[in-house]
Amino acid sequence: MAATIQTRVMGIALLFFFLLSATSIAQAATCKGKSAWPELVGKDGSTAEAIIKAENPRVNFVFPVTEGSTVRKNFDCRRVFVWIKPNGKIYLVPRLG
């Protein structure tokens, strides 16, 4: 039973991230420059800021977000959240938002 509840919770979390990503993609279409960095998934989170700012100079804020944390919901073309697991690796595609 506990495994079933855990599976449902994971499914809901994945759906939430999918919907959040879909919204971010639509809003990012109005931003200029690169809007997503899929090549950073699996890389060390400490290197993300320099890469993101070099590839999109309009980005002013790069925030590392530890797995399980919450973030602001308002969209900002100048901001990128970098989703990091406890081992320091990026686990979700960093996107404008």
C-alpha positions as CSV (number, residue, x, y, z in Angstrom):
1,M,0.0,0.0,0.0
2,A,2.8,2.4,0.9
3,A,4.4,1.8,-2.5
4,T,1.1,2.6,-4.3
5,I,0.8,5.9,-2.4
6,Q,4.4,6.7,-3.2
7,T,3.8,5.9,-6.9
8,R,0.8,8.2,-6.9
9,V,2.7,11.0,-5.3
10,M,5.5,10.7,-7.8
11,G,3.0,10.7,-10.6
12,I,1.4,13.9,-9.3
13,A,4.8,15.5,-8.9
14,L,5.8,14.6,-12.5
15,L,2.5,16.0,-13.8
16,F,3.0,19.2,-11.9
17,F,6.5,19.7,-13.3
18,F,5.2,18.9,-16.8
19,L,2.5,21.5,-16.5
20,L,4.9,24.0,-15.0
21,S,7.4,23.3,-17.8
22,A,4.7,23.7,-20.5
23,T,3.7,27.1,-19.1
24,S,7.3,28.2,-18.9
25,I,7.9,27.1,-22.5
26,A,4.9,29.2,-23.7
27,Q,6.0,32.3,-21.7
28,A,9.7,31.9,-22.7
29,A,8.6,32.3,-26.4
30,T,8.3,36.0,-25.6
31,C,11.8,36.2,-24.2
32,K,14.9,36.8,-26.3
33,G,17.9,34.5,-26.4
34,K,18.4,31.0,-25.3
35,S,15.6,29.8,-23.0
36,A,16.5,26.2,-22.0
37,W,19.6,24.3,-21.3
38,P,18.9,20.6,-21.6
39,E,22.6,19.8,-22.1
40,L,23.1,20.7,-18.4
41,V,21.0,17.9,-17.0
42,G,23.4,15.5,-15.2
43,K,26.1,18.1,-15.0
44,D,27.4,19.7,-11.8
45,G,25.2,22.5,-10.6
46,S,28.1,24.8,-9.7
47,T,29.0,25.2,-13.4
48,A,25.5,26.2,-14.5
49,E,25.5,29.9,-13.8
50,A,28.5,30.7,-15.9
51,I,27.3,28.7,-18.9
52,I,23.7,30.1,-18.7
53,K,24.9,33.7,-18.5
54,A,27.4,33.2,-21.3
55,E,24.8,31.8,-23.6
56,N,22.1,34.3,-22.7
57,P,23.5,37.7,-21.5
58,R,19.9,38.8,-20.7
59,V,19.8,36.4,-17.8
60,N,20.5,38.3,-14.6
61,F,19.6,35.7,-11.9
62,V,20.5,32.0,-11.8
63,F,19.1,30.4,-8.7
64,P,20.2,26.9,-7.6
65,V,17.1,25.1,-6.2
66,T,17.6,22.0,-4.0
67,E,15.4,19.0,-4.8
68,G,12.1,19.3,-2.9
69,S,12.2,23.1,-2.6
70,T,9.6,25.4,-3.9
71,V,10.1,28.5,-6.1
72,R,8.2,31.7,-7.0
73,K,5.5,31.1,-9.6
74,N,5.8,34.5,-11.4
75,F,7.6,34.3,-14.7
76,D,10.7,36.5,-15.3
77,C,12.7,36.4,-18.6
78,R,15.8,37.4,-16.6
79,R,15.7,34.4,-14.2
80,V,16.7,30.7,-14.4
81,F,16.1,28.1,-11.8
82,V,18.7,25.3,-11.7
83,W,17.2,22.2,-10.1
84,I,19.8,20.3,-8.2
85,K,19.8,17.0,-6.4
86,P,21.6,16.6,-3.0
87,N,24.6,15.1,-4.9
88,G,25.0,18.5,-6.7
89,K,23.8,17.2,-10.1
90,I,21.2,19.0,-12.2
91,Y,18.1,16.8,-12.6
92,L,15.6,19.0,-14.5
93,V,16.2,21.2,-17.6
94,P,17.1,24.7,-16.5
95,R,14.7,27.2,-18.2
96,L,13.9,30.9,-18.2
97,G,11.3,31.6,-15.6
